[in-house]
Amino acid sequence: MADFNIKTYDNRLHNIYITGEVDETMWQTFVDKINEIKAADREIDEINVGTLSLFGIEAQAIHPPINIYLNTYGGCIHDMLAIYDEIRVLTTLYEVNIICTGKVMSAGTIIMLAVPLDHRFSYSNTTFMYHSLSAFAFGKIKEMEENVEESKRLHKIMWNIYKTNTAIPKEKLDEIYKSKIDWFITADQAKKYKIISKII
């Protein structure tokens, strides 16, 4: 048995595109793509490791990075959080990079925070937009009260993600929430607030 190890992944490249409205269809497409990548990697890794073992070489399969290109106006908060959680789990298996391009707005600004700061990038002309959550208030009075409470719960989740993963001042987040404004910023500003780490 050889006294050295080899790490291999055959220079594979994985790109995923998150674009358009954040909804159930986007979530399903995203999950399907992840499962497709995992299955292909598993098959190739088994071949590589098996082939090298025939020559007495101990090999360790490693996964190539996954680059997620993000370009969205936003959409449904529940589907946003579903994609956010999927990416966080994915980071335990792969190196995941998110590249912001065109527009990253509303729900998109949460999705991009699923990876650590040093894995968040942006093109120079990307526009970012933040605003408070729209309430799901409709129906009878009791139903409206319950929907408002649910909206507050979801809003708290969003704001905690911003506070934990960026340097956006609390005063700015409070201003967005209280005044219901749409806050547009540039890639340079996003870097200043530690939303991204690098402009590419």
Number of C-alpha atoms within 10 A of each C-alpha: 8 9 7 8 10 12 13 16 16 14 9 12 12 15 14 16 16 20 18 14 17 24 17 16 11 18 19 14 13 18 16 12 16 17 11 12 17 15 12 10 19 13 10 15 20 12 13 17 19 14 13 14 14 9 10 11 17 17 18 15 18 15 21 18 17 20 17 19 20 23 22 22 18 22 17 15 21 14 19 24 20 16 26 21 13 17 23 16 13 17 16 9 13 15 14 23 22 28 22 29 20 18 20 25 24 24 26 29 25 22 27 27 22 25 20 17 19 13 18 23 23 26 15 15 14 19 21 25 19 21 19 20 19 13 15 16 17 13 10 9 10 11 13 15 15 15 17 17 15 15 18 16 11 17 18 13 12 18 18 12 16 19 13 10 20 18 14 16 12 12 9 11 17 13 15 16 17 10 10 14 13 14 16 14 14 16 23 19 14 23 19 14 15 17 26 26 17 19 17 10
